[in-house]
Amino acid sequence: MRQWGSNIGVGCALAVVTLIALGGSGATSPGTATLIGALIAGAVAVGMPHTFWLREEEDGLTLVRLLVPRRYAWSEIRGLAMEFDEEVETSVRRVTLRLRLADPPGRFWGPRLGQFDVTDDDLPRGVEPRALAELFALFGRHDLPVDRPEFANAVLHVHGLPRMPRRLVRSVPAGPVPTAEQAYTDAPGIEEEERYLEGCRSTATSPPRRRREYLLRSAALGDRIALAGGDPGPGHAGRARISAGRLTEHDGVAAATDDDARAYVRQQYLDWSRASAGPRRGRRAGR
């Protein structure tokens, strides 16, 4: 489910390499070499959208890319992520679809399944391929959420398929909440963490694992600064609220209050630090 136009550059590059190789070796005439190059460019532009398949199975999904299969059990899949952005050169809005996986948590982690143009209001254009509708229908059959169910329902309606089932957003925190002392025992000093995060602001556009780590550490830092002030005042409390809200939005969860959001931050920070020895590695990365 890739737009064929995005593959023209790849096809042309392969065609040029072929022309150089054939021309340099003298194996064919210039006319024949040009014809072969044109055929390669056309084959890549048309064929590359079909170079992977997503196969539904009883116990999971199998993604076959370039004839190499990779299987994802249903227990690993948390839903379908939909990331909307704008092409800088053309100013065209588009949506990128990815599997959202259980490890690591977050909205945009997993293999890319497709990319499509959308309207300026991030709505379907009404000409989406049936493969997209069938993808949404697959997630609906297995009761897996998609980020924008109203978008999915519009595509499903055009192709005469059932609507997505209604789902409740997971509320947090769930389970015991660690104290700040428990969550941040091994955390770097506040000034050290501020310097590290200041140098990592570019991670807002980096791969999903690093992006979530940045959001988590930034939310934890905001929580710690607010707590360190005793009666923190609106400035520090506001920073903690905003940074915690960014993390819950990224993870696709809902917190009823600001205190719940900050409790979620402590839960996630403690889990992260235990799983990856994150703060210790953060010191080394910050040097």
Disulfide bonds with the S-S distance in Angstrom:
none
